Amino acid sequence: MSTETRKTLIVLSAPSGAGKTTITKRILERHPAEVMFSISATTRSQRPGERDGVDYYFVTREKFEELIRQGALIEYEEIFGNYYGTPVTEIDRANQMGKRLLFDIDVKGGISIRKRYPAQSLLIFISPPDLATLERRLRDRQTEQDETVRRRLERAGMEMAMSDQYDRVVVNDDLERAVAEVEKHIFASRD
């Protein structure tokens, strides 16, 4: 193994609709022995098809605020009125299994992880080709009202401006190519 610290905390961040969750799922499907998903806690409502303890830990606002007070979260953020955060126990779980931990979180959360675990973290920003493509993808999902799409596009500008704080930027203009590029960055120095 090289003298460089193994990157065990892999953060994928992107504006909503850029393909981060799809890329995350592909990485997990292709590398189940090496990578596991970091399950975030959230106060938002469970969407159809999502499973508690698999996609998210769905908790009440009161429970989430208790986790904040206890210092039980690596990072957290309030986005559009809902809390999202990573329990410290996720890193413990990955360490026990000897796997890299893959985070699907917002930009500010990724930067918080880097501050807390600078040597272990690799931050990869998934960028849409452009804002028009991002808007089309959001509207094609048909899961949100126009006002929500507008707010997501506004936030996308802030998120994209922060991408320069990430180790790598991958443009998702072709899904398979983007997945392959993310894999290359994650496994650049296998040990």
HUSULKA-V616390 format. One record per helix or strand. SS is the DSSP state (helix for helix, strand for strand). FROM is the first residue (numbers start at 1). TO is the last residue. Records with the same first field share a line. If there is no record, write none. Layout:
SS=FROM-TO, FROM-TO
This chain:
strand=9-14, 35-37, 40-42, 52-52, 56-58, 73-79, 82-87, 100-104, 121-128, 168-172
helix=20-30, 61-70, 89-97, 107-116, 131-141, 146-165, 175-186
